[in-house]
Each structure stands twice: as C-alpha cells, then as structure tokens.
Amino acid sequence: SEAWKHHKTVLKQFLAGFTSETSMSLALYSVLHKPLRDHIEQYILLLTKLNEALKEGSEKDVVTSAIKEYVKLESFICQVLDEACFTKSLWESLGCKFTDMLCVPERRLLEDSKNLHISASTNRSDRILLFDDVLVLIQGNSFQSFDLKLVWVDENCSEKSAPGLYGLRIITPEETFFLSAKDLQIKAVWQWKLNQAVRQALNGKRDFPLWGQTGEGSEPPSCRFFTYVFRLEGKFKSASYEGEWHGGKPHGKGTLKWRDGRNHVGDFKEGLEHGFGICLVPRRSQDRYDCYKCHWYEGKMRGYGICEYGNDMVYKGYFKENVRQGFGILENLSAENPFKYTGQWENDKKNGYGVWEDKDRGERYIGTWLNDHKHGQGIVVTQSGVCYQRTFHADKMVGSGILLLEDDSVYEGNFMEDLTFVGKGKLSFANGFILEGTFTNKLGQGLQTHGILNTSNEQLDDRITKAQLGLEEFPVEKRWKGIYDQFLEFIHSGCKEEMEESFTGFHIQTSKELRKSQEYLFCQRGTEDVSWKIEDILEELVQHQGLESLQSYLEKALKSSLHPLGKLLKALTIAFQATYSGIGANRHLLTMAQEEVKYYAKKIWEFYQGLLHLALEQKGQLPAKCVDGETRYVDQKACSVVLPLILPCFYPELFMLYMLYHEREDDLYCQGIVDLSLFPDIKLLEFLDVQKHLWPLKDLTLTTNQRRSLIKDKCFLSATECLQKLITTVDPREKLVILQKTYEEIESTVSRVVEKDYKLPMDDLLPLLMYVVSRAKIQHLGAEIHLIRDLMDPTNQGGLYDFLLTALEVRKCFRVTAA
C-alpha cells in the first residue's frame, strides 16, 4: 500500500477508464496481471502457428522449445495467482487471533489439511497448514509453527504409524512428530510438497517450472547451516546455536550461547558437544570466566584438555564425564600461595601417585593421595636439602619415619612437622656416632634426650650415607599409570584418529597452539619429512622392522610432537621434571629416578610393539606370538634401542642427581687431580711408574730457553682430548665408544714410540690411563662412570667396554684414596 501512495500519478494513468465503483482488486488484476497473461497467450499462439509452418529441422526444434518455456511460464503465473487467492481465502476464514499472528504479506499457503486430509500423531492438531516458510499445527485456540529451514522429512517410519495409515516423520530441533494419511497418494503429495517447500526455503527462491528442472531432485540437503534459539526444558534451554545441522540436531562446527554468559564453540555430533571445543563459564562472584579447552564425548568433557580457571589456576590433563580423571597438572599461577600438583586424579580429586610442590614453603611432596589429601607413604624434600619419608593420614604425619639431614646425619623415629625430634628415636651422625633414646624439644631449652651415645666410630654404613628413598613404597610400575592408561586406550580403540589428540597432548603449551593442533593435527609441519597420519604411521611401522631402519624411524617419531610415541615421551618428561628437578634434585632420590627412566624405555618399547601388532593385524598378517624369555627380550630391546633415544630428555635432571650422589668422592678426586696437574709431564709419568721406554718424549718439542723436564700437557695429548669428549655426550653407548677410542689413542701413541705394534698389558695400561685421566681433568668423573655403569647396554658387560670402564673406576678410586 505504501508503494501505491508514492506512485499515485502513474497509477492514475494505468487506471484511466475505470470508474470509482470498480473494485481495486479488479482494477489491479486488469492492469498488472491480465495484460501479461494476454501477452504470453499471444506469443504461444504466434509460435504455434510458426511451428506448424516450419519444416522439420533445427529451426522447428528451437520454436518447439520456446513454446514449452512459454507454457511453463503460463502455468507458473496461474499457480502463483491461485496460491495468492488460496492464501487470501485462508486469512478470511481463520479467526482474527490466528490471522494477526500468522498473516505476513509475502507468505503463501501451499497446502491445507482440510483440502488434502492428513493428521498429526497423538491428536496434537485439528488442522495442518503448509506455508512457503513455516509448517503450522493448529489445535483449538493455539498453534505451533516450525521454520521450514530446520524441518527434516523422513518417510521411512511405517513402524510408527497406526495400521492402515501411511506416515511421515517430521523432525525439528526440539520436537519430532508424525503425519499420517489413509491414502498412499495423499502421503506422497504431502511428502513431495514438504520437501519442495523446505528446499525452496533453503535456496531462497521458488522452483521454475513448478515441478523443478528436469532431473532435479525434490530432496532438500540433510546438512544445513542455521541459527536457532532453544525453548524447551533441557541442557540447551534459552541457548542460541549458530552452526551446522543434520537430522534436526547440531552436527559439525557451531557456537552455543546462553543468556547467563556461557558459550561453547567447537564440534557437535547428533546434538551434543563431541570433539574439540572451547567452553567459557562465567564466575558468579567475579567478573571472570573459567575457560575449558578440551575434548568432548557425547556432551561431556573426556580426554585431554587445558582449563584456565578464573582464580588464576590452570589445569592441563585428562577429563572423563566432565571431571578431572587420570593424569593431570594443576598449577596456581597467582602470587598468593603458588603451588603445582602433577599426578593422578579421580572424580575431580587428587587420588593415587602424585607430586605436590609448595613454592612458598620450598617443599616437594612425592607420594600417594586420597580425596585431595596426602595419604599413605610419602617423601618430603625441602629446599635446604633435608628430606624425610613418612606415612600420612589426611595430610597429617603418623607413625615413625626416616629423616635425612643435609650433613648426612640420619634420624629414625617420630618427628614433628617442623622437623623437631619427639619420642623414641635413633640419630646416626655423619662421623659414625649413634645416639639412641628418647627425644624431647622444650621451648627455649633446645633438643633434649635421654639415651645412649655410641662413639665407637665404626665404619659408616652405606645405608646411612647413601640411603635411597621410595623404592619399596612406590614400585616403578605403579607410578604415572594415568599416562600409560591413555596410550593403552588409544591402541585398544584401534588407533582411531579422533582419539589421537585426546590420548596425550602435553606437547601443547598455549591455548592458541591447542586450537591449531586440532585444525592441523595430521598435516606436516616445519622441516619434518615424515607424515604422521595414523594410517601412515601403521604402514611405516611394518616397513621399518630392521634394527637400523627401526632406530632411525623411532628417533624421528620420538622427536615429533605429532607422533603418538613423541607425545607419550613429552608427557613422561614433564612428569620426570616435576619429580626430580629444582627442589627434587636430592641425592636420596637417585635410584628412584634411574629405575624410572629405564621403565620409561620399557613401556615405550611395549607400546611400539602394540602399534606394530595392530598394523600387522590390519594388513592381515599374524603378529609373532610371545615366547619364553619375552620379558628379558623387552628389557634388552628397551635398553639397547629406546633408552639411548630418550635419555637426552631426562639427562639434565638425572645427571644432577648423579653429581649430588657422588659429590664428596668427586671433590676428593678433583683435589687429587689438582695436585697432579702441578707435575710436568715427565715428572708425572715417573710418579705413576710408567715404564720409560713408553714415554712419548718425541712429542715434547722445545723452544728456546725451555727444558724438557718442565713441559706440561703435551704427552698423550690426542688420548687426553679424546677422553675430554666424555662430558659432551649423553648416550652411555657413545661414552663407551669414547673410552675405547681413548684406549686406542694411548696404544697408537705407544706403538709410535716403540716403532712397532704394541698391545698394552694391564700393568702398562693402568698407569697410562691414570696419566690421561689426570690430564683430562673431568670434574665429575665419578658421576659419569656410575651413570655409564647403571644405564649401559647389558650386552656390553664382560667385554672390552666393561674392562675399560672397570680400569677407569680403579684409577679414579685410587686417586680418591691417594687424595
């Protein structure tokens, strides 16, 4: 009507000749509709006559095609006019309430159940109206309308229909109902009209001709993109969802927003959060949010996630059923009461083995937990170097324990949280004295005791100075079970791709990286020339079973942040550092750390075998069956193949423990080396009883005013430089090779001196090796030797390497004794 007002002048010209008595509708029909129809009819008549006059040929075909298009246009115009009249009649017949709410100028009625009878299930409606944009169910004085863009029609629902009826299932975001017809033809017409109306609503235009182009299907797409606000009771009530849909449910990428400020962005499957998603939850008491960047499974958090809480805490770890479950790290980043927990979770609480670091107190607790409390056996390590092992019950120490002081004194008995002795106990001093009795600590009076002091100064028991904690209390196979369980679940699932990022994601450092890792999880990154798609991984595992090929493959896999084994190694590295770095660098934890690294190698080899077996099964090949001695085989492969590859990840913390453990003897050794370094070469060779015919005096080139007897650091220089490379390597295997080359350099120098091949007997080798060790000045030789001995390949025991290592140990111990 607004248009008519603005174009009165033009309208008057069109309506010239019409009297005021003439109805407006008739006038508009005569001016705007009839001329167009007459024009089309004239062209159809003209083209028909032309077609009759033409002979068979291309021109006749063109004219025939044109006639068909004009006929389609004529039918289309008739149908549109009929729909308009049909709709006008509806508005006149409906009550004012329905007309006011449903009547929209551009809306057209496509079908009415009064004209083509069909009924809704459970008598939920008296009348069904299909418009070009909505489906309306009227019952009594109320109605329901459904946007056609979010309507799915399913004809395969005969089992839901009553006997003798033909049904259609109508699916909408929040409701599903059935339309039933007594006649199959009526059902087919409604089905076709519904599908056509939905497709036209999605496309935003009508079909032309009325039945669509030749070969054009009537089925609308099952996947759609749309925005919808949920109304009914449920998890998503009042939430607005914008994203992809399938079968009436959110499915694919989408965003959910609630009125209270919550929102979820991520993947959906069959109406639930499923896959990677980011969820923001506002905190009521603060203007801050909890941000969950996590994997979801059927609407609940499950798998790996990074959660940044509004109270400055951050959790990186695993979830199940919306709660923290499995291995995880909780850290308080605020300046007030900073802490870090690395360990096992169960039902959102600390349960099982874990490590707690209290940064304010400078303490680290390593042990077991129950319902967020220290419970069971535990080790406490302090920044001052003191450590103790006790039994805990709900955070309280109970029973007696062992307290290891920094000066190597050991107290066995009961003591308080402030480390004061109380009750019966035994104090073993570093000098060998033993005080046994009852201890009290009164305010202002210091430590008091009533007991016996043994000053016999017997040789100090190694158990006192070299005490190692946690070995029996925390069996290595029970530590970090949460990490291994995730990997086992991944393998048992058949290495499904959707689980790969979930099973372990500790290579992710930031939220941005976590999101990116979901999008480019299986793409090559950086300089890596290997594809880490899971199907490629399994294919390559079969191809790399030879020893050299396998070592090369595992080296790349363990370095990759995309390979499952690489992710597993990253998680184990974090757990190891949480236990033994910083405050945890205490010599009394060395054996715990050492056996842990060996066990890591064993588990990685077992998981590699699990992946290989799966790959062989998928190719239809039978994996080799377990045979006798399988455990020994796994241990040997773990030590020889995997351990050298993973050791660099743990070496800094591990070697620090070795240095602390052997600190005193290394200090004595270093003092001896300092004393020997004052000797000139000839004097030192003479002091060490090296036979004179083996002295490489030819190497002592003199300059003016120099005396041969004063030259230093010239003899056996090549062997010395070779031995100094010992500190530049991590792999015990490489360190043993350096020892062998040092021996070969000594023997080569001697052979040059005596001018013939010379095989050194033990009596000659030991003093020469002593000389080279003295000149190499390796500061922590004791730590190096023991690390090699503890982590070397067992197959090297009893061979040349073992002999050289033993010789080095003898020379080093001799120097300590001499010092």
Beta strands, then each sheet from edge to edge (+ up, - down):
strand 1: 109-112
strand 2: 119-120
strand 3: 127-131
strand 4: 134-139
strand 5: 142-147
strand 6: 152-154
strand 7: 166-171
strand 8: 176-181
strand 9: 223-229
strand 10: 240-246
strand 11: 249-257
strand 12: 263-269
strand 13: 272-282
strand 14: 289-297
strand 15: 300-308
strand 16: 313-320
strand 17: 323-332
strand 18: 339-346
strand 19: 349-358
strand 20: 363-370
strand 21: 373-382
strand 22: 387-393
strand 23: 396-404
strand 24: 410-415
strand 25: 421-428
strand 26: 434-442
strand 27: 446-454
sheet 1: 1+ 3- 4+ 5-
sheet 2: 2+ 8- 7+ 6-
sheet 3: 9+ 10- 11+ 12- 13+ 14- 15+ 16- 17+ 18- 19+ 20- 21+ 22- 23+ 24- 25+ 26- 27+
end
